[in-house]
Amino acid sequence: MGQAKPHSSTLLLMATFSHYEDVLCWARRRAIDSWGPIAMESPIFAFDNTNYYQSSMGENLKKVFYVFERSFDPSNIVDVKLETNRWESECAEEGKYSETRPLNLDPGYLTLSKLVLASTKDFAHRIYLDRGVYAEITLYYRQHRWQSHQYTFDDYRSDEYHRFFSGCREYLHRLKQEGSVK
């Protein structure tokens, strides 16, 4: 029989996308206020792999990832997802933007072996966690590279994202070697 033990350390990750640069900055400030300093920030990527969000968010979407310095307990991902949903609503309710959804936030966490995203949408590959939040393993790390599943979003298959996530993985590995996290 296996023995239950605490999960090894992970890094909280947040994908942020919007048409508006000021909205991306607003979300960044909110995240720092809630979760502390950012350890790594991706370049701003063009989010043009799909038009799924075009009707609610507009065109020319930009996406940026933030990974936070503090070790993250993955059992808290439900609270984080619900908090980011409140931020999205707050941003939309300000009424400063013509789009119904000026901001999209997708929190998740990264381990040495996988990248997990939280969602409020159920699907065959998602596991229910609590309070209407699901989790999916979007990418996994095997044979020295990130690999996708058949359901992985197209943008998460890109080499640019993989380079950033590999840098995050190296950061986590360094923290573990230094004994900063378990």
GUMARDREN-226387 format. One line per field, with one value per residue (C-alpha): residue in one letter; y, x, z; residue number from 1. Coordinates in nm, 2 decimals. Layout:
<rs>
type: A|...
Y: Y|...
X: X|...
Z: Z|...
seq: NUM|...
</rs>
This chain:
<rs>
type: M|G|Q|A|K|P|H|S|S|T|L|L|L|M|A|T|F|S|H|Y|E|D|V|L|C|W|A|R|R|R|A|I|D|S|W|G|P|I|A|M|E|S|P|I|F|A|F|D|N|T|N|Y|Y|Q|S|S|M|G|E|N|L|K|K|V|F|Y|V|F|E|R|S|F|D|P|S|N|I|V|D|V|K|L|E|T|N|R|W|E|S|E|C|A|E|E|G|K|Y|S|E|T|R|P|L|N|L|D|P|G|Y|L|T|L|S|K|L|V|L|A|S|T|K|D|F|A|H|R|I|Y|L|D|R|G|V|Y|A|E|I|T|L|Y|Y|R|Q|H|R|W|Q|S|H|Q|Y|T|F|D|D|Y|R|S|D|E|Y|H|R|F|F|S|G|C|R|E|Y|L|H|R|L|K|Q|E|G|S|V|K
Y: 0.00|0.34|0.61|0.95|1.23|1.60|1.70|1.82|2.19|2.35|2.69|2.89|2.99|3.24|3.28|3.63|3.74|4.05|4.29|4.58|4.62|4.82|4.52|4.29|4.53|4.55|4.17|4.16|4.40|4.21|3.88|4.03|4.17|3.83|3.59|3.78|3.86|3.72|3.49|3.47|3.65|3.54|3.76|3.89|3.63|3.70|3.48|3.40|3.02|3.04|3.28|3.11|3.43|3.68|3.75|3.82|3.96|4.12|4.07|4.10|3.93|3.92|3.65|3.66|3.41|3.48|3.23|3.33|3.30|3.14|2.76|2.68|2.41|2.26|2.19|2.57|2.59|2.60|2.91|3.07|2.99|3.14|3.45|3.50|3.46|3.74|3.96|3.89|3.99|4.30|4.41|4.36|4.54|4.85|4.91|5.08|4.84|4.76|4.38|4.18|4.00|4.23|3.98|3.61|3.45|3.09|2.99|2.66|2.51|2.37|2.08|1.91|1.66|1.85|2.18|2.17|2.43|2.50|2.54|2.59|2.39|2.01|1.78|1.42|1.49|1.71|1.60|1.77|1.92|2.13|2.42|2.40|2.39|2.12|2.05|1.91|1.81|2.03|1.93|1.67|1.66|1.35|1.26|1.61|1.80|1.92|1.70|1.75|1.54|1.52|1.78|2.03|2.38|2.47|2.76|2.54|2.32|2.60|2.60|2.95|2.84|2.53|2.74|2.95|2.66|2.49|2.80|2.78|2.41|2.49|2.76|2.51|2.25|2.50|2.59|2.22|2.17|2.48|2.34|2.65|2.41|2.04
X: 0.00|0.13|0.18|0.02|0.27|0.27|0.30|0.65|0.68|0.54|0.54|0.22|0.18|-0.07|-0.15|-0.29|-0.43|-0.61|-0.63|-0.53|-0.18|-0.31|-0.54|-0.23|-0.05|-0.36|-0.37|0.00|-0.03|-0.32|-0.13|0.18|-0.05|-0.20|0.09|0.41|0.70|0.72|1.02|0.98|0.78|0.74|0.77|0.43|0.31|0.06|-0.24|-0.36|-0.40|-0.78|-1.07|-1.26|-1.23|-1.27|-1.64|-1.60|-1.24|-1.18|-0.89|-0.51|-0.49|-0.17|-0.07|0.19|0.28|0.39|0.55|0.58|0.88|0.70|0.66|0.29|0.08|-0.13|-0.42|-0.48|-0.54|-0.92|-0.90|-0.66|-0.89|-1.20|-1.00|-0.88|-1.24|-1.34|-1.07|-1.20|-1.55|-1.42|-1.23|-1.53|-1.77|-1.55|-1.71|-1.40|-1.37|-1.60|-1.55|-1.76|-1.45|-1.14|-0.93|-0.88|-0.68|-0.58|-0.39|-0.21|0.10|0.43|0.62|0.93|0.71|0.40|0.21|-0.14|-0.41|-0.73|-1.06|-1.43|-1.52|-1.57|-1.45|-1.34|-0.98|-1.04|-1.07|-1.31|-1.15|-1.40|-1.64|-1.68|-1.31|-1.14|-0.77|-0.60|-0.24|-0.18|0.18|0.41|0.79|0.95|1.27|1.41|1.12|0.76|0.50|0.14|-0.18|-0.44|-0.65|-0.36|-0.45|-0.25|-0.07|0.06|0.23|0.45|0.83|0.82|0.60|0.81|1.13|0.97|0.83|1.17|1.32|1.06|1.13|1.51|1.43|1.22|1.50|1.76|1.53|1.51|1.89|1.94|1.70|1.47|1.18|1.11
Z: 0.00|-0.09|0.17|0.12|0.14|0.05|-0.31|-0.41|-0.48|-0.78|-0.94|-0.98|-1.34|-1.49|-1.86|-1.93|-2.26|-2.38|-2.67|-2.43|-2.29|-1.99|-1.91|-1.91|-1.68|-1.45|-1.42|-1.36|-1.06|-0.92|-0.94|-0.77|-0.49|-0.44|-0.50|-0.46|-0.69|-1.04|-1.09|-1.47|-1.73|-2.09|-2.39|-2.51|-2.77|-3.04|-2.96|-3.31|-3.31|-3.29|-3.34|-3.06|-2.84|-3.11|-3.06|-2.69|-2.67|-3.01|-3.25|-3.21|-2.88|-2.69|-2.43|-2.16|-1.89|-1.53|-1.30|-0.93|-0.70|-0.41|-0.40|-0.47|-0.31|-0.60|-0.37|-0.37|-0.75|-0.70|-0.49|-0.75|-1.04|-0.86|-0.77|-1.13|-1.25|-1.01|-1.16|-1.51|-1.40|-1.23|-1.53|-1.76|-1.52|-1.52|-1.86|-2.01|-2.30|-2.59|-2.56|-2.32|-2.20|-2.21|-2.01|-1.99|-1.71|-1.70|-1.39|-1.34|-1.20|-1.33|-1.19|-1.32|-1.51|-1.62|-1.67|-1.53|-1.61|-1.42|-1.60|-1.52|-1.83|-1.80|-2.08|-2.12|-2.03|-1.73|-1.37|-1.13|-0.83|-0.63|-0.65|-1.03|-1.11|-1.32|-1.39|-1.70|-1.77|-2.07|-2.13|-1.99|-1.98|-2.12|-2.30|-2.23|-2.40|-2.35|-2.51|-2.58|-2.57|-2.84|-2.66|-2.59|-2.72|-3.03|-2.88|-2.60|-2.87|-2.99|-2.95|-2.81|-2.52|-2.47|-2.44|-2.18|-1.98|-2.00|-1.84|-1.57|-1.52|-1.49|-1.23|-1.03|-1.06|-0.93|-0.63|-0.55|-0.57|-0.35|-0.10|-0.13|-0.21|-0.16
seq: 1|2|3|4|5|6|7|8|9|10|11|12|13|14|15|16|17|18|19|20|21|22|23|24|25|26|27|28|29|30|31|32|33|34|35|36|37|38|39|40|41|42|43|44|45|46|47|48|49|50|51|52|53|54|55|56|57|58|59|60|61|62|63|64|65|66|67|68|69|70|71|72|73|74|75|76|77|78|79|80|81|82|83|84|85|86|87|88|89|90|91|92|93|94|95|96|97|98|99|100|101|102|103|104|105|106|107|108|109|110|111|112|113|114|115|116|117|118|119|120|121|122|123|124|125|126|127|128|129|130|131|132|133|134|135|136|137|138|139|140|141|142|143|144|145|146|147|148|149|150|151|152|153|154|155|156|157|158|159|160|161|162|163|164|165|166|167|168|169|170|171|172|173|174|175|176|177|178|179|180|181|182
</rs>
